[in-house]
Amino acid sequence: MESVNIVLRKWQKSDEDSLVKYADNSAVARFLKDSFPKPYTYTDAVHWIYFANRNIDSYNLAITLKDVVIGAIGVESQKDVYRKSAELGYWLGEEYWNKGIMTNVVKEMVELAFQNIPIVRLCILRE
């Protein structure tokens, strides 16, 4: 099963090509926030990697298979009266859908979120 070989890790500068390969897909973008670029370009990938590794209000990781990025997962802290809450978001390259990968990835990210972010609540917004 492919999900056994999945690793979550920090974003690297060398991830741009595989990020564009899987993110530039209307089926992937369909259920994501409007801020997700459509089309997804190399420049978008460069900006994302910079943002993901430097943003203090979120915890963003690459989903990799054999050290190739196939998706992304992140937790974004909320503000003001919601400061003890965070939002979980993720996407996966279409060819990896329906293989049980995200079930394991989300479980791992939930554990990491509560270990690394001072929150008491984690939610996934459904559109």
C-alpha angles and dihedrals in degrees: 000000000000094000089071090067096047116118129188113214144154117281117265131204089243092062097082099096097049091041091056092043093059102026096052093078125108091213090057094045094046096088099033130097119283088249090069104103119249111218096028110220137189089255089054089053093051091050093046094051091050091048096043093054097045107036112110094194096060142044110217128180137180118239106222139186114194087349093301116121112243099163148341139246130187147166120219120199116228127228141239114355089001093056092116090056132077137190122231119213133173147160135192132201109266096241089062097053121119095022098106093253099125094048090063095037093053092049090052093045093050089056092047092048094055091045095050107030126057096238137131098192134045122187140181114214115222119205 
